[in-house]
Each structure stands twice: as structure tokens, then as C-alpha cells.
């Protein structure tokens, strides 16, 4: 299979698709100003090709900050794309679409992946999608776009998730999640006074969440929203840890980018040697694959900001690009199988 990436820093879609021949799936990564126009134009340029899209920065070896990026697959893939609507209330209403698409592509654990772009309510969406994918152990990677909108086949949807099932006819697929954080000390918290709808974490071990965070890290209230780059929370999920980013202070509580529930067990995390972690991920991928056709990744906006602040983003993209044809987008939350995480990287590798 082949992966195409085209870009235009000025938002010229025709420039971004230059050289794109016989695509079997197109993924649009646009900016907020031109999203509607790009969705319409793309469907006119490729009316017979399934497409999904969202608002977000795309990349290969360079970031497209405020233009348009195009990722496309061709030459040896079987694809089915669709959308699940009403994700904030009843995504399961549309689950038959996904069931039919799984059958349509002949999806299997070894060679099929689901890539999704979501408008929000990610945890519920992933639970719904994985009620179908989980039975066949089909992997998923994806993320949240900006402005609560996604696109599918020339139409914009709010409160929805657009997805594409991609079967690699030339070999296997495998998904990865990269965590550049590790546990700080032996802090363990039980969350309470949470508000699921607002992603509020009110108390930790019975004490106001804001005060607990400040007392451990010795930061001012106005520093908390940026301190999360170095010290997010982690939710224990079996033998894994899902990162929870802090969005802002809300009274004595903390508003997060991911839902926290009463009785969730949390830990404090700290930033590790991210360059070493990236190298470990790359070496693991190389060890799993003798030949790589493409890598598609989703990097959290906070990772992008952290790497950019430390002048590492371009180096990071070069290192990932050395694996194979690498492309992806900067999301507001990352999906890894049935898990919704923050401040992480998820990716799918195609043999």
C-alpha cells in the first residue's frame, strides 16, 4: 500500500492534492476558516473517493499550521468509511453502519485498522465503536478535531465521529501508544466530586483538587494550566496509565480534557526523557516490521507545544519520517483502541 501526503501552507487545496493519483481513501486536515470550503471542493475533485476530515494541523516532515493537509491511501487497500451521529447522546443508534462496514472490508485483527476523527464525547464514542471492533480485536487509532466538527464524503457533521476502516492487502497493521510520562513519587488519589459533563475533578482523597496539585508541585494557581505539560495526572487502567491533562482551574476544582469519574484511581505523573522514549518507540516498530509501507500518527496538541517550545518538533518529525512514509495530525485528544488519552502519541504502522 501507499500513503500520500500533500500540503499547502496557504490553504490551497489544489496545491495540496497535486500528484495524488487513484486514491482509495482521502483524509482532510483543514483550518477553521476554510474547512467548509475544503470539504466541498474535495468532494468535487474526487466525487467517487471516500473521505473523512477534521480541523487540525497536519504534518509529514513539516507542520501545516494554518493551511491544509491531505493524507491518502492507495494501491493495495480495501476501505469503507462512514459516520456515527449524535455522539453526545446516542451514537449506538448508528452502530449498524460500522457492523456493515466491518463485513464489507472483510476486517481482521492482523490486517485492518480503524482511523477516526471525533467531534467530542470521545470516551462514549470509543466504547460504542469498540463494542463492534473489540469482538474481532480490530485496532483503532484516532483523535479529536477542533471546533466540534468532522466531515464525511463532502458533508460536515457536528456531534459526530467520522471513521475509515482500512484493510492492508499487502501485510499486517499494528498500533502503538507512546507515553513520555512516568509516575511522580508514590502519590495515589481517589477522585470525588466529579462532574462528567464538564470534565471536572473536584476533590482528591477528599481534599480540593486544586490545593492538592499546588501543594505537591508548589505552583501558583495561574501556572497550573501550563504545569500540566510537565505534570499531568494519570488514570490507572489495568496495567496501563491513561494521561489526563488539566485544562484550567475551576474554583477549588480542576477542569480536565478527559472525563474523570468518582472513585477513579489517579496518580501524579512527571515528564521523562522524551527523546529517549521516542527512540525506544521507533526501535520497537523497527523490531516488529521488516518492511514498512507507511506510518500514520496522531500527536496531542500539548506534545506539539512541548516539543516546539524545546525546539524538538522538527527533529521528531525527521526521526519518525526515517521509519517510512510518515504523516499525521495534531489532535485535542488521542484514541488508542477503546481508550481516550491526553498528551500522548498514537499511531498505526502498515507493513
N, C-alpha and C positions, 0 to 999 in steps of 0.2 A: 504494500500500500504506500501511497504518497501523501504527505502533508504539505500544503501550500500556505505560505503567509505573505500577505501583501499589506502595505500601509500607505497612508497619506497623512502627513502631519497637518496639512491644511484642511483635511476633511473631504478631499476629492475622491469619491467612491470609484469612479472610472480609473483613476490612477492606482488605487489600492487593488483592483482586480486585474490589472494589466498582467498578462501572462497566465491567467487562470484558464485551464483547458479541461473540459469534460468533468467538472466536479460532481461528486455524488452526494456531498453534504457541504453546506456553507454555514459558518458561524460568524455573525456580525458583532463587532465590538466598536460601539459608536460613542459619540459625546452627546450630552443632554440637549444641545441646541439643534443638532442635525439628525437625531435619532429617527424621528418620524419620516423625514425626507429620505434618509438612507434605507430604511425598511422598504419604503415604496419603490425606490429606484432599484434596489437589489432584486425585488420580485419581478420587475420589468426586464432586467438584464438576464435573469436566469429563472424564467417562469416555471420550468419543469423540475427545478432542483429543490429538494427540501432544505429549509434554512431555519435556524434559531438565532436569536440575538439578544443583547442587553446593552446597557450603558456602562462602560468601563474602559480602562486603559488596556490596550493590547501590547504585546511585545514579541519579538524574537531575540535578536541581539541588541535591540534598542527599544525603548519605551515610546509608545504613541500616546502622548499626554492629553491632547485635546483635538485629535483628528479622527481617523477611522482605521481600524484594523480588520483584516479578513483572514480567517483560518478556514481551510477547505481540505476535504479528504477525497481521494480518488484512487483509481487503479487497484482494485482488489479489496473493496469493502462492500458489505451489504448494510444498508441503512434504513431505519424507519424513525421518523421524527413526529412529534405531536406536542400537545399542551394539556396540562391539567388546570382547570379553572377553580375559582372560589377557594383558594388555598388557605385563606384565613378562617374559613368556616366549614367547608365540606369538600376537600379535594378528592375524597374517596368516591364521590359521585361520578367522577370521570375515569375511574381506575380501569374500566373495561378497555379503554383506548390503549393503555400500557400493556394489558394482557394480550391484546390482539397483536401489538407490535412485537412483543417478545416471540410470539409464534411466527410472525411474518418473516423475521430475520433468521429464525432458527437459532436463537440465542443460546449459548452455552457458557459455562464457567470459564473455560480455557481461552476462548477467543472473542468474547463480547464484553463491551463496556457501555455504560450509560453515562452521558455527559449532560448535566442540567444547568440551566440558568434560572434563578429563582427571584421573585419579587419580594419575598419575605415569608415570615412564619415557617422558617426552614425546618425546625425540628419536627413539626407536624407533617410537613411535606415529605421529609425523608422517611418517616415512619410509614406513611401511606405508600410511597414508591417501593419501599423495601418489603412491604407485605407481598409484593409480586416478585421482585428481584431476589429476595432472600431465599425463596424456595429453590431456586436454581443456582444460588450462590453467584449471581452475576454482579460484578463490581460496578461501583458508581463513583465518579468524581464530579465536582461542580462548584458553584458558588452563587453568591447574591450580587446582582447588579444594582446600579444606582437608580434612584427616583421611583422605585416601586413598579417598574415596567419591564416586560420582556416582549420578544416578538417571535412569531412563528409563521412562516410562509406568507410574508407580506402584510401581516396584521399585528397590531400592537395590543397586548393584553396587560391589564392591571390585575393585581391579586391572582397571579398565576405562576406556574413553572413550565418552562419550555424544555423539552428534553430530546436527545437523539440517542438511539441505540445503534451502536457501530460494531459490526462483526468483521473482524480481521480475517479475511480469507487466506492470508499468507502466513499465518502463525498465531502465536499467543498474544494476549494482553495481560498486563499486570498493573495494579495501582499501588501507590505509595503515599504515605503521610510523613511529613518532616516536622519535627518539633525541636526548636532551638532553645527550649527552656528546660530547667530541671528544678526539683524541689528545693526550696529555701528552708533550712533548719528542719525541725520536726513539727512545724505548725500543722494542726489538723482542726478544721472548723465544721460545725454543723450549721447550715443555713436555716434561717427562720424569718418570719415577717416578710415573705417574698410576695411580689406582685407579678404573676406570669405575663399578663398583658403588657406591662410596661418594663419587663426585664429588670425589676427592682430587687435588690438584695438588701433587706432591712437590717438584719442582725446576724452576727457570727458568734456562736457559743453564748447567745443571749445578750451580747453587747452590741451597741450600734456599729454597723459595718464600717462606716467612715472612720470612727475612732479607733477601731481595731487596726485598720490599714495604716493609719497615721502613726499609731504607737509602735508598730513593728518597723516601719521604714523611716520614721522621723522626717516626714514631708509635710509641707503646708497644704491646706485644702486646695489652693489654686494650682498645685503641682501634681495632683492625683491623676488627672486625665492624661498627662504625658508620662508619668511614672509607670503607667501600665505597659509602656514599651519595654521596660526592664523587669517589671514585677506584676504580671497578670496573676489571676487565680487559676487553679486547675481543678477540674472536677474528676474524681475517681470514677472510672468506667471500666469495671472488670480489672484487667491487667494493663489498661491504658489510661492516659490522662488527657482530657479534653480541655483546651485552653479557653478561659473566659476573660475577655477584655473589658476593662472599665470604660464606660462612655463618659460619665460625668457624675458629679456629686448631686444628690437629691435630698436636701435636708441633712439628716444624720445617716441616710442610706446611700447606697451606690447603685446607679443605673448602669447596666451592662449591655453588651452587644449580643448576648446569648442568654436564653432563659435559665434562671436558677429557681429551683423548687424547694419548698420546705423539706428539711431533713436530708438534702443533698450533702454529701461529704466533700469538702473542699480542702485544698492545700495552697500555700503560697509558693509561687514559682519565681525563679530568677533567670535572667539571660545567661546563656552559656557561651562557649566558644563557637559562634555560629559559622565561622569559616570552616572549622574542623568538622562540624555537623554536616554541612553541605558536601564536603569532600567524602564523608562516610556514605551519604546517600548516593552520590554518584558512583562510588566504588561498588556499593551493593547492587545498583542497577546493572553495572557492567558485569558483575558476577552472575547475575540472573539471566542475562541475554548475551548470546554470541553475536547476534546481529540485530541492530535496532533500526527500524524504519522511521519512527517519529516519537516525540515526547510532547504531550500537551499538559500544561500545568496551570494551576490557579494559585496565585500568591496573595496573601492578605494585604490590604492597604497599609496596615501597621508595619508589616515586614518591609514593604516598599519604602515607607517613610524612614524606618530604622536603617535599612541598607543605604538609602540615599544620603541620609544625614552623615553616615560614616564612609561615604564615597566608595561603597561596595557594590551598588546595584549593577553597574555596567560589567564589573568583573564577574559578578554572579551569573549574569546572562551569558557571558562568554563561556564560563565553565559549564553551564548547562547545555549550551549550544555545541560544545565539544562532544557531547554524547551522541548527538544525531541532529536531525531537523527538529528544533525546539521552538515552540510557540505557546502563548497562553494569555491570561488576562489577570488584572489586579481586581480582586473581589472584596466584598464587605463581610465576608464570612465564607468558610470553606466547607465543602461536603466531602465526606470520605465514607463510602458505603452507607450505613444508616446513621452516621454521626455528623453533627453540626459543630464545627470548631472555629476558633478565632486564632489570629496571629500565627497561622500555620501555612504550609505549602502542601497541596495535594496534587498528584499527577498520575497520568496513565501513560504507560510505555507500550508501544506497538512493536512486535517482532518484525 
